[in-house]
Amino acid sequence: MEMKVVNGKTLAAMFVEGAHRLKANAARVDALNVFPVPDGDTGTNMNLTMSSGVKEIEHAGLSHAGAAAKTFSKGLLMGARGNSGVILSQLFRGFAKGVELEDELNGENTAKALQSGVDMAYQAVMKPVEGTILTVAKDAAKAAKKAASNSSGVEGVLNAAYEESQAALERTQDQLPALKEAGVVDSGGQGLVYIYQGMLAYLRGEERPEIDEGQVLESEENFDAAHQNLHDQLDPADIEYGYCTEFMVRLSEDSQPFDEHVFRRDIGRFGDSLLVVSDEDLVKVHIHAEHPGEAMTLAQKHGSLMNIKIENMREQHAALNHRENQEEQPAEAPVVPEGAYGIVTVSMGDGIKALFQSLGATQVIEGGQTMNPSTEDIVAAIEASTSETVFVFPNNSNIVMTAEQAAEVADKDVRVIPSKSVPQGMAALFVYDSTLAADELESTMNESLKEVRTGQVTWAVRDTSLNGREINEGDFMAMVEKDIAATSPSLETAVLEFLPQLISEDVEIVTVLAGADADSAVTEAIKTYIEENYRDVELEVHEGGQPIYPYIFAAE
């Protein structure tokens, strides 16, 4: 029998099943990246985003459908990673807005909620592109509306949305030529189809598929490895506040009145990395504290404590720091004391981190390709700054939207400088001047982004054809901005062939960041080539230590 009406508990179970279906296929979604580079992380980002929502909703036990949708969307909002994760969080945020007053969902309000999600997601994207997850969601919502007009219930509406999402996904190849040439469909759209599939499967009582944990681990391997690298370099003795503390407060009319600004100020004296998110009923708190009990005692004045989690970070870091006979690491650049402005940057690689610190970064978030930080990660870095005005440099096109979402959530004056690469972030910080007013400084740094060209070298993870160029798995690819300029089985050949396309006549400085997979002989060949062919160009070579890209170039 078709399920026509669902309550909050059933809706929560639908969300959980949608997340499970996505998790089971995250590696497949990762593999749909148009460029065959080892940084296809759409599936991983969407999986981690959905997992954050599941964490909020799974044991909430909310019968009110609107409350369940709101709780789930809040989890997605704070856990969103990458552009796909941010768009996904906005789809469900709009969905929740559409049903916030509804005790139960029927076909009509479900269809309206799906359209509300589409509207909010399109608003979140500055220049929406058709042939993406947005198109899949939009077409699915139209089909849902048509089904609702024919008196279908929730199951019928969702079935229409799912079937049309599959058709819309196939059409993405015709809407984006790059997809057709690469022989793939849109990865974000595919992820959304899996979510709809899982939600519908729950309503139909279908058996939950087994997850190939090895496949999931493979899709998250680089993410975890990067975190491991960070932990390996930390000394537990350097941790000032030793307990990572998370909890929620259910506000009560019988307790002290809650004012978020006053609460944030008062609880902030117990530690750092503070994050406070609240609505009419609940408060979510994350803080690194030395005495977690004091923070929770303060919070308990406003209601009852829930979902308490306390982790001893000193013990965690000591356990993770397992490398024996570790090679001596170069000394890190000292953290620059904060002045009028805080500077938050995202980077991967010890050398790049040190460069950003030397340029004035006060908070450096470990992240980049294959490991996009979440909204919550960026908010925590912003709130950890002692300055009221904070500039954020995403340094990756897939992190810009997450940074902008974090700016909306954070309780500070946050200015996102939309740097889409490490060279752009470095160029912006080169012109950083703390004596300028915030508006003038923001304008100056935004202008500097136009003055640098980015070159990156990586390798292909599968055979493909792009822009008429045949690329074989294992080939090295050299890119100028987003265009592939050269490919070759030889790293040196690929680099030397693309350099003339990177270095134009007006270039004065070329900076080379050698990654973890750089080759010393190739590095010397790069130096020789530039010195012999571009005598007026100043060359700087730094050990960046970044993964994925053996070489990153900045041409200014």
VOGU-3710 file (C-alpha; in Angstrom, 3 decimals, decimal comma):
1> memkvvngkt> 0,000/0,000/0,000  1,320/3,426/-0,962  2,303/5,609/1,988  0,461/8,905/1,528  1,286/10,685/4,817  4,422/10,562/6,996  5,274/12,012/10,407  8,588/13,286/11,723  9,899/9,876/12,783  9,249/8,404/9,352
11> laamfvegah> 10,774/11,460/7,657  13,886/11,086/9,821  14,159/7,431/8,809  13,838/8,475/5,157  16,720/10,925/5,567  18,852/8,260/7,257  18,171/5,776/4,454  18,974/8,412/1,826  22,286/9,052/3,554  22,994/5,311/3,715
21> rlkanaarvd> 22,342/4,864/-0,009  24,677/7,752/-0,791  27,389/6,373/1,504  27,181/3,017/-0,236  27,880/4,720/-3,554  30,196/7,566/-2,489  33,211/6,126/-4,323  31,172/5,833/-7,525  30,165/9,478/-7,251  33,797/10,456/-6,639
31> alnvfpvpdg> 34,793/8,664/-9,851  32,473/10,871/-11,961  34,802/13,862/-11,876  35,072/15,394/-15,386  38,802/15,906/-15,022  40,421/12,505/-14,393  42,520/13,872/-11,542  42,941/12,230/-8,128  40,815/14,861/-6,366  37,288/13,812/-7,300
41> dtgtnmnltm> 35,713/14,239/-3,894  32,057/15,084/-4,600  30,808/11,782/-3,211  32,989/12,070/-0,130  31,876/15,643/0,524  28,186/14,828/0,087  28,548/11,714/2,254  30,210/13,629/5,093  27,604/16,386/4,806  24,711/13,906/4,999
51> ssgvkeieha> 26,406/12,066/7,863  26,398/15,303/9,845  22,652/15,597/9,308  22,103/11,982/10,320  24,062/12,570/13,510  21,592/15,310/14,450  18,381/13,496/13,531  18,990/9,790/14,096  18,108/9,667/17,782  16,057/12,856/18,083
61> glshagaaak> 12,745/10,984/18,032  10,788/13,964/16,703  7,201/13,239/15,645  6,639/16,717/14,203  7,703/16,574/10,548  8,723/20,232/10,413  10,887/19,879/13,520  12,547/16,760/12,131  13,330/18,472/8,824  14,714/21,507/10,656
71> tfskgllmga> 16,975/19,402/12,881  18,305/17,462/9,915  18,952/20,624/7,876  20,836/22,202/10,758  23,181/19,215/10,863  23,774/19,497/7,128  24,402/23,226/7,376  27,207/22,878/9,905  28,702/19,756/8,328  28,614/20,957/4,713
81> rgnsgvilsq> 31,844/20,334/2,793  32,685/21,514/-0,699  30,351/23,154/-3,199  28,289/19,977/-3,550  27,846/19,735/0,227  26,840/23,390/0,525  24,275/23,075/-2,278  22,956/19,878/-0,691  22,604/21,633/2,667  20,710/24,471/0,999
91> lfrgfakgve> 18,339/22,034/-0,755  17,381/20,524/2,591  17,392/23,884/4,357  14,795/25,122/1,891  12,887/21,838/2,257  12,776/22,376/6,023  11,601/25,979/5,607  8,801/24,732/3,387  7,409/22,366/6,019  8,435/24,019/9,279
101> ledelngent> 4,817/24,327/10,493  3,642/20,907/9,292  2,919/18,093/11,756  2,830/15,605/8,884  3,875/15,528/5,248  1,433/14,800/2,475  1,962/14,829/-1,257  1,164/18,508/-1,683  3,423/19,961/1,014  6,221/17,524/0,127
111> akalqsgvdm> 6,209/18,811/-3,444  6,176/22,411/-2,198  9,080/21,647/0,134  11,149/20,166/-2,704  10,560/23,331/-4,736  11,417/25,499/-1,719  14,728/23,647/-1,501  15,438/24,296/-5,180  14,686/28,008/-4,749  17,038/28,325/-1,791
121> ayqavmkpve> 19,835/26,367/-3,500  19,659/28,525/-6,627  19,831/31,649/-4,460  22,973/30,325/-2,797  24,848/29,991/-6,098  26,024/33,244/-7,648  26,075/31,925/-11,229  23,958/28,769/-11,450  25,011/26,363/-14,204  22,524/24,020/-15,837
131> gtiltvakda> 23,528/20,392/-16,129  24,459/20,127/-12,449  22,870/19,000/-9,180  20,753/22,170/-9,361  19,143/21,060/-12,624  18,507/17,553/-11,312  16,827/18,971/-8,186  14,795/21,493/-10,213  13,451/18,939/-12,694  12,686/16,494/-9,882
141> akaakkaasn> 10,706/19,183/-8,033  8,656/19,931/-11,172  7,754/16,266/-11,507  6,842/16,141/-7,820  4,484/19,115/-8,242  2,747/17,422/-11,174  2,305/14,226/-9,171  0,893/16,183/-6,235  -1,628/17,878/-8,515  -2,881/14,391/-9,401
151> ssgvegvlna> -3,533/13,703/-5,694  -0,477/11,521/-5,136  0,691/11,029/-1,562  4,245/11,341/-0,243  5,378/8,071/-1,790  3,903/8,910/-5,180  5,396/12,401/-5,147  8,812/11,118/-4,134  8,632/8,369/-6,744  7,943/10,979/-9,429
161> ayeesqaale> 10,837/13,098/-8,159  13,197/10,109/-8,139  12,260/8,904/-11,635  12,611/12,401/-13,090  15,921/12,936/-11,245  17,296/9,883/-13,069  16,160/11,249/-16,425  17,485/14,710/-15,583  20,805/13,181/-14,607  21,145/11,558/-18,029
171> rtqdqlpalk> 20,321/14,896/-19,679  23,226/16,596/-17,921  25,513/15,185/-20,622  23,626/17,204/-23,242  23,643/20,353/-21,125  27,347/20,334/-20,347  29,532/19,270/-23,311  32,439/18,503/-20,979  30,362/15,760/-19,360  29,538/14,149/-22,689
181> eagvvdsggq> 33,143/14,259/-23,855  34,362/12,709/-20,618  31,610/10,084/-20,785  30,185/10,863/-17,341  27,076/12,412/-15,802  27,166/15,200/-13,215  28,608/13,860/-9,977  26,551/16,052/-7,627  23,382/15,175/-9,501  24,221/11,483/-9,204
191> glvyiyqgml> 24,689/11,883/-5,469  21,264/13,509/-5,158  19,676/10,673/-7,154  21,104/8,164/-4,664  19,613/10,179/-1,789  16,166/10,238/-3,382  16,521/6,529/-4,124  17,231/5,739/-0,479  14,376/7,913/0,832  11,922/6,209/-1,516
201> aylrgeerpe> 13,302/2,757/-0,693  12,474/3,305/2,984  8,852/4,163/2,166  8,584/1,025/0,053  10,085/-1,155/2,762  12,953/-2,266/0,548  15,905/-4,086/2,093  18,867/-1,911/2,898  21,869/-2,692/0,647  25,154/-3,712/2,224
211> idegqvlese> 27,902/-1,112/2,176  31,295/-2,082/0,836  33,259/-0,529/3,674  36,486/-0,975/1,730  35,076/1,182/-1,041  33,912/3,839/1,421  37,284/3,828/3,119  38,958/4,253/-0,256  36,855/7,330/-1,009  37,752/8,860/2,360
221> enfdaahqnl> 41,367/7,628/2,483  43,033/10,904/1,529  40,732/12,821/3,882  41,750/10,692/6,838  45,423/10,610/5,788  45,593/14,378/5,714  44,126/14,568/9,208  46,636/11,928/10,330  49,478/14,041/8,945  48,253/17,009/10,946
231> hdqldpadie> 47,989/15,008/14,174  51,452/13,527/13,694  52,994/16,978/13,840  51,263/18,169/16,998  52,838/17,917/20,404  50,209/17,029/23,022  52,011/19,306/25,492  51,194/22,283/23,272  47,434/21,833/23,658  46,230/24,527/26,046
241> ygyctefmvr> 42,635/23,307/26,296  42,693/19,530/26,356  39,080/18,403/25,961  37,082/18,668/22,780  33,594/19,159/24,196  30,314/18,999/22,289  26,797/19,052/23,663  23,319/20,380/23,036  20,978/22,261/25,362  17,221/21,900/25,134
251> lsedsqpfde> 16,017/25,339/26,246  13,381/25,482/28,980  10,964/28,235/29,967  11,606/27,313/33,601  15,333/28,079/33,263  17,248/31,317/32,814  16,391/33,234/29,606  18,828/32,471/26,796  20,638/35,209/24,879  23,043/33,743/22,316
261> hvfrrdigrf> 25,449/36,712/22,333  25,675/36,813/26,130  26,003/33,011/26,312  28,791/32,956/23,715  30,667/35,643/25,630  30,290/33,877/28,989  31,127/30,348/27,866  34,029/31,607/25,753  36,135/32,222/28,843  36,375/28,461/29,427
271> gdsllvvsde> 38,334/27,662/26,251  38,735/28,260/22,527  37,516/26,911/19,153  34,049/27,925/20,286  30,986/27,344/18,131  27,460/28,166/19,271  24,425/27,625/17,034  20,893/28,091/18,357  17,251/28,307/17,402  14,080/28,689/19,452
281> dlvkvhihae> 14,448/25,316/21,178  18,013/24,043/20,970  21,584/25,237/21,388  24,532/23,349/19,922  27,921/24,004/21,528  31,427/23,013/20,492  34,359/24,172/22,630  37,900/23,105/23,453  37,975/23,434/27,239  40,350/22,479/30,023
291> hpgeamtlaq> 37,448/21,947/32,442  34,415/20,810/30,405  32,228/20,602/33,500  32,399/24,350/34,010  31,173/25,011/30,478  28,311/22,523/30,857  27,331/23,895/34,273  26,938/27,326/32,713  24,902/25,892/29,829  22,690/23,887/32,168
301> khgslmniki> 21,286/27,112/33,617  19,328/27,495/30,382  17,895/23,983/30,065  18,718/20,290/29,946  21,925/18,878/28,440  21,832/16,379/25,558  24,199/14,535/23,209  27,262/15,122/25,357  30,603/14,101/23,841  33,978/14,808/25,468
311> enmreqhaal> 37,280/13,687/23,946  40,731/14,008/25,505  42,709/15,607/22,692  46,056/15,091/24,388  45,447/11,350/24,543  44,174/11,328/20,954  47,213/13,130/19,616  49,605/10,997/21,644  48,007/7,837/20,259  48,058/9,131/16,707
321> nhrenqeeqp> 51,648/10,254/16,922  52,906/6,741/16,258  55,651/7,239/13,727  58,961/5,857/14,866  62,276/7,433/13,900  60,378/10,274/12,247  62,620/12,504/10,143  63,296/15,896/11,613  60,789/18,426/10,284  61,784/21,951/9,266
331> aeapvvpega> 60,847/24,575/11,802  57,458/26,151/11,181  57,136/29,872/10,705  55,926/31,561/13,893  52,255/32,453/14,087  51,869/36,179/13,531  50,111/37,948/16,434  46,693/39,232/15,466  46,175/42,938/15,002  43,067/44,651/13,743
341> ygivtvsmgd> 42,172/41,720/11,495  42,189/37,960/11,725  43,391/35,973/8,699  42,010/32,454/8,139  43,452/30,416/5,270  42,983/26,874/4,030  46,020/24,931/2,864  47,631/21,509/2,644  51,353/20,878/3,032  53,727/22,068/5,730
351> gikalfqslg> 55,630/24,380/3,406  52,509/26,137/2,127  51,207/26,461/5,673  54,474/28,117/6,734  54,303/30,479/3,744  50,806/31,598/4,678  51,846/32,103/8,279  54,811/34,198/7,165  52,394/36,330/5,126  50,216/37,041/8,152
361> atqvieggqt> 47,791/34,114/8,497  46,614/33,797/12,100  44,538/30,627/11,645  45,442/27,910/9,111  42,894/25,169/8,431  44,307/21,904/7,144  42,405/21,205/3,939  42,227/21,481/0,180  41,672/18,928/-2,572  40,311/15,609/-1,255
371> mnpstediva> 39,838/17,176/2,185  37,451/20,109/2,047  36,841/21,618/5,492  33,251/21,808/6,694  31,275/24,938/7,477  31,790/24,133/11,143  35,572/23,840/10,702  35,757/27,305/9,153  33,370/28,832/11,696  35,503/27,422/14,522
381> aieastsetv> 38,638/29,027/13,030  36,818/32,339/12,630  35,508/32,278/16,187  38,963/31,331/17,495  40,297/34,624/16,163  40,585/37,391/18,722  39,772/39,991/16,062  36,234/41,107/15,324  36,934/41,407/11,589  38,236/38,260/9,910
391> fvfpnnsniv> 39,316/37,676/6,308  38,932/34,124/5,005  40,930/32,729/2,070  39,466/29,406/0,791  42,301/28,885/-1,761  40,203/26,319/-3,624  37,203/26,771/-5,895  35,411/23,942/-4,097  35,697/25,661/-0,713  34,531/29,180/-1,606
401> mtaeqaaeva> 30,830/28,435/-1,047  31,569/26,714/2,264  33,521/29,770/3,401  30,670/32,072/2,402  28,209/29,897/4,318  30,499/29,991/7,359  30,611/33,785/7,102  26,818/33,884/7,422  26,862/31,664/10,505  29,812/33,217/12,360
411> dkdvrvipsk> 29,214/35,979/14,887  31,899/38,294/13,488  32,464/40,642/10,587  33,722/38,071/8,068  35,042/38,977/4,610  35,615/36,063/2,219  38,331/36,734/-0,352  37,284/34,203/-3,029  40,739/32,813/-3,794  40,350/29,676/-5,912
421> svpqgmaalf> 43,951/28,493/-5,650  46,940/28,718/-3,352  48,695/31,211/-5,700  45,649/33,479/-5,581  45,612/33,332/-1,790  49,305/34,160/-1,645  48,858/37,054/-4,099  46,099/38,526/-1,949  48,156/38,290/1,232  51,143/39,905/-0,485
431> vydstlaade> 49,111/43,145/-0,615  47,686/42,761/2,904  47,998/46,025/4,832  46,550/46,093/8,354  46,548/49,901/8,375  43,798/50,038/5,730  40,112/50,181/6,576  38,366/46,820/6,138  36,414/47,836/3,027  39,485/49,247/1,291
441> lestmneslk> 41,617/46,234/2,253  38,949/43,827/0,996  38,793/45,647/-2,344  42,588/45,700/-2,668  42,942/41,973/-1,997  40,084/41,100/-4,354  41,786/43,056/-7,136  45,052/41,208/-6,536  43,376/37,893/-7,432  43,313/39,029/-11,062
451> evrtgqvtwa> 47,072/39,600/-11,148  48,164/35,969/-10,844  47,838/32,928/-13,126  47,785/29,480/-11,569  49,497/26,422/-13,022  49,085/22,955/-11,540  50,500/19,547/-12,420  48,884/16,263/-11,430  48,152/12,847/-12,957  45,183/11,129/-14,607
461> vrdtslngre> 43,336/8,449/-12,675  41,504/7,047/-15,722  41,474/7,135/-19,513  39,409/9,956/-20,981  39,067/12,438/-23,813  38,837/16,161/-23,131  38,808/19,006/-25,642  39,949/16,603/-28,342  42,914/15,462/-26,246  43,272/11,754/-25,479
471> inegdfmamv> 44,484/11,201/-21,932  45,656/7,860/-20,585  45,510/6,697/-17,011  48,789/7,575/-15,295  49,636/10,442/-17,663  50,796/13,667/-16,089  48,561/16,656/-16,816  49,665/20,287/-16,625  46,876/22,845/-16,338  46,768/26,623/-16,684
481> ekdiaatsps> 43,827/27,686/-14,514  41,194/25,073/-15,487  42,504/24,285/-18,981  44,712/21,284/-19,698  47,814/22,665/-21,414  49,974/19,545/-21,728  49,885/15,806/-21,049  52,637/13,218/-21,108  53,715/9,952/-19,462  56,778/11,985/-18,398
491> letavleflp> 56,431/14,511/-15,575  59,301/16,594/-16,929  57,897/16,678/-20,460  54,436/17,710/-19,279  55,842/20,536/-17,160  58,257/21,921/-19,749  55,617/21,812/-22,502  53,101/23,837/-20,515  55,443/26,526/-19,160  55,308/28,691/-22,333
501> qlisedveiv> 51,510/28,738/-22,007  51,751/29,823/-18,370  54,472/32,469/-18,647  53,228/35,334/-20,822  55,238/38,403/-21,821  54,026/40,505/-18,905  54,971/37,948/-16,223  57,656/39,213/-13,842  57,717/36,575/-11,091  57,217/32,809/-11,180
511> tvlagadads> 56,838/30,951/-7,898  57,125/27,153/-7,845  55,675/25,108/-4,978  57,181/21,604/-5,027  54,783/19,034/-3,632  55,194/15,764/-1,782  55,499/13,919/-5,116  57,906/16,357/-6,765  61,055/15,012/-8,431  64,319/16,813/-7,598
521> avteaiktyi> 65,621/16,263/-11,145  62,450/17,779/-12,603  62,696/20,699/-10,193  66,218/21,407/-11,451  64,995/21,106/-15,053  62,293/23,705/-14,317  64,870/26,099/-12,864  67,178/25,658/-15,845  64,389/26,085/-18,406  63,061/29,307/-16,884
531> eenyrdvele> 66,522/30,803/-16,302  67,548/30,110/-19,919  64,307/31,126/-21,647  62,957/33,879/-19,394  65,981/35,860/-18,255  63,888/38,794/-17,006  61,630/36,630/-14,888  62,379/36,317/-11,168  62,123/32,688/-10,031  61,312/31,460/-6,521
541> vheggqpiyp> 61,142/27,771/-5,567  59,629/26,606/-2,265  59,024/23,192/-0,718  55,241/23,242/-0,457  54,758/19,619/0,572  51,231/19,534/-0,889  49,670/16,190/-1,928  47,986/15,469/-5,280  49,922/18,153/-7,166  53,683/17,551/-7,610
551> yifaae> 53,988/21,187/-8,722  51,931/24,349/-8,297  53,002/27,486/-10,168  52,132/31,135/-9,624  52,869/33,520/-12,519  52,550/37,234/-11,703
//
